């Protein structure tokens, strides 16, 4: 049963766009642009408000993210801790090759599962 529903889009400082929807009780947030310090706090608030109490987890779709700085990585870690405290899971999909190297260096994949596609990430829940 697919209970997908579309929600709103949000532009943050013209450098980043976010959109979310729920599919099979998993909140999926798509991020487009640059996940950098200027917009990280607003992005974190957006994602936190998008996570419905009935959702069993979060998928961050980074297909259209062209750059992530350390503040963006820290934001993802904050989301990971928050969801872990609630007994929920977080996954990442569509991580571009140029962004996967820094994630590998800090062994990010030991904390958060990274999938090639949104479908694979969704199936992991």
C-alpha positions, 0 to 999 in steps of 0.5 A: 500500500502506497500512502504517498502524499505531496507536501510543500516546497521551501526555498532557503536563501536562494542557494537551497530548495527543500521539498518533502512527502511521506511514502510508506510512513517514511518522511522523504526530504529532497534537498537541492543546491548547496547545503551550507552554513547560511541555510543549515539552521533553516534547513534543520528546522524544516526537516524537523517540522516535516518529520511526522510523529507517525513516520518511522524514519527519514530519507534525505535525498541528496540527488540535487545537492552540489555542495555540502560544507561541515555545517551541512554534515553537522546538521545531518548528524544532529538529525541522526541523533534526534531520530535515534533518540526517538527510535527512528532511522535515517538514511541517505540516497543519491549521494553524488560521487564528489560528496561521498569522499568526505562522507567516507573520510569521516566514516559517516556510513558507519552511522547512517546507511547510504543508498544509491536510489530512493527505492533502495533506501525506502525498502530498508525501512 
